[in-house]
């Protein structure tokens, strides 16, 4: 099975590498110590501390494995694409969002799905809005169907 290509910005790659380093160098030791302490309590059949520590270890090791697979399939965003005038992954886009209730201005950064965090204005290229904005230029009006209906996005700036 071929793994999915992971599209990341330089910041996203650095963040993943930092998390992996932390998990391997700090968290592994902390969890191993928890297991060691829990083992010292004796009888494992009724040792909730041991079960909890082993569960924490399994979750951490799964995350390490996930990050390692992602890092093997990373494609960094080409910085040259960002200044072409079209919206690409990595672009920061300011839009006026026109709804029945009025117009609001928002700024989004279009990122790969692994870096998406809508609360921080980082939307995935696979989301309805992100996908619709890709390839458009300043001045375009993009209509996006969302659960609330059709919303118009007026592209004001691309950075």
N, C-alpha and C positions, 0 to 999 in steps of 0.2 A: 504494500500500500504506500503510495507516494504521499508524503506529508505536504500540507498546505503551505504555500509561500507566506511568510510573515513579513509584512511591510512595516518598516519602522523609520522614524526620524533618528537623527544622531542622539538626541536626548532620550528617546525611548530605548535605544540600544544600550546607552550608558546606564539607564535605570535598571534594565533587566540584568546587565552584568553586575551591577552593584548589589542587587537583591540576591543573585546567585552566590556571589562572594560572601555576603552576610550569612546566608543559610548554611553554606559549607564551613565557614571558619568560626562562626559564633554560635548559631542555633544548634548545630550538630553537637557541639560540646555541652551546651546547656541541657539539651534533651538527654544526652548520654548520662550526664550527672543525675538528672531526675530519675532515670531508670536505675542507676546504681544505688541511689538512696532508697528507692522503692523496694529494690531487691533485699536491702538490709532489713526490711520489715518482716522478712520470712515468708510464710505460707502464701504462695502466689494465687491459690484458688479463691481467696477472699481479699485480694490486695487491690483495692480500687486505684491507689496511686500508681501502681505498676501498670494496670490496664490503661489508665489515662495517659501515662508517659509513652507507652507503646503506640497508642492511637495517635498521639501528637507526633511521634517519630514517623509513623506511616504517612501522615498528611504532609509533613515537611519533605520527606523523601520523594513523594509524588510530585510536589511542587518543583523540587530540584530537577527531577526527570523531565517535567513539562518545559521548564526554562531551557534545559540543555537541548531538547528537541527543537524548540523555537529558535534558539541561536544557530542551529545547524541549517535552518531554512530561512534565514533573514535576507531580505533585500532592502538595502538602505535607499532612502529616497535621494534621487539625484538633485543636488542643490541647484543645478542649472535649469531644471524644469520649473523651479519655483518662480522664476522671473520671466516666464514666457508670455505673461498676460492672460493665460488661461488658468482656471482653477484646477489644481492638481492636489494629490495627497501631499501634505506639508504646507499648503497654502493657508494663510490667515485671511479670512473673508469677512468683510463688514456688509451686512444686508439690512434693508428695511423689510420687516415682515408685516404684510398687509393681511389683516383678518377683519371679519365683520365688526369686531369690537374696537378696531383702530389699528394704528401702525406703531410698531416698536422697532428700535434698532438693536441688533445683536452682532457680536463678533464671534466667529467660530474658527477653529483651526481644524482642518480636515486631516485626519490621521488614520492609520491602519486600525483594525478592530481591537488589537491588543493594547493600544494606547488610549482608546476612547474613554472619556470621562465627561459626560454631558454637563455635569455640575460645574466643571472647569472650562466649559466651552469647547471641549475637544470632542468632535463628533466623528464617527466612523465613516469611512468611504463606502461602507456596506449599508449604512442607515438610509432611510428613505430620503432625508434631506441631503446628506452627504453625497449619495449616489446622483441625485438630481442636479446638484451644483457642479459636479465635475465637468470640466471642459468648457464651462461658460466663461464669459468675459465681463468686464466692468460695463454697467449699463443694461445688461440682460435682465429680463424678468423671467423667473423660473417658477412654474406652478408645480406644487408638490401635494399629492394626496396623502393626508394624514387622517387618523381616526376621526378628527373633528370636521373633516371636509377638505376642500381645496384651499391651500394657503399660497399666497404669492410672495416670492422672495425677490426683492429688487437688489441686484448686486451693485454696491456703492464703491467698495475698495477691495483690491486683492493685493496681499503682501506676501 
